[in-house]
Amino acid sequence: MEITIKVEKVTDVKTVVNAACKMPVDVTAGEGRFTVDAKSIMGMYSLDLSKPVKFSWDNNADENKVNEFLEAVKPYRV
């Protein structure tokens, strides 16, 4: 599954990373060939956060955890 998120503030990045950390599967963030571990605050800061970022994860993720993640990042979705 894939969604696009726009984060602009430090607190937004922390919120998104914390939500990704609760996912029981790998979550990646980025665009094109450059992707990072969305559970890594340093990885997230290596992205160009002035632009929307695509987040993706395995379709086999627990549906409840996915819904929790989607709810947590709802304010940042584009």
SVG drawing of the C-alpha trace seen along z (x, -y; Angstrom):
<svg xmlns="http://www.w3.org/2000/svg" viewBox="-8 -23 28 34">
<polyline fill="none" stroke="black" stroke-width="0.4" points="0.0,0.0 1.1,-3.6 0.1,-7.0 1.6,-10.5 2.3,-12.7 3.6,-16.3 5.4,-17.0 6.8,-20.5 7.6,-20.8 9.9,-18.8 7.0,-17.8 5.2,-16.5 8.2,-14.3 8.3,-12.9 4.6,-12.1 5.0,-10.3 8.1,-8.4 6.4,-7.3 3.3,-6.1 5.5,-4.2 7.4,-2.5 4.2,-1.0 3.7,0.8 4.8,4.5 6.2,4.4 8.9,2.3 7.7,-1.2 9.7,-3.1 9.5,-6.8 10.9,-8.6 10.5,-9.2 11.7,-7.2 15.0,-5.4 15.8,-7.2 13.9,-5.6 14.7,-5.5 13.4,-3.6 10.4,-5.6 11.0,-4.4 14.3,-6.3 14.2,-10.0 17.6,-10.5 16.4,-8.8 13.4,-11.0 15.6,-14.1 17.7,-13.0 14.7,-13.5 13.6,-16.7 10.7,-17.4 9.7,-20.6 8.0,-18.2 5.4,-15.5 6.8,-12.1 5.4,-8.7 5.2,-6.1 4.7,-2.4 4.5,0.9 3.7,4.5 0.1,5.3 0.3,8.1 0.4,5.7 -2.1,6.1 -5.2,4.1 -5.6,2.6 -2.1,1.3 -2.5,-0.1 -5.6,-1.9 -3.8,-3.3 -1.0,-4.5 -3.4,-6.1 -5.3,-7.8 -2.1,-9.2 -0.9,-10.7 -4.3,-11.8 -3.5,-15.6 -0.5,-15.3 -2.0,-13.3 -2.1,-15.0"/>
</svg>
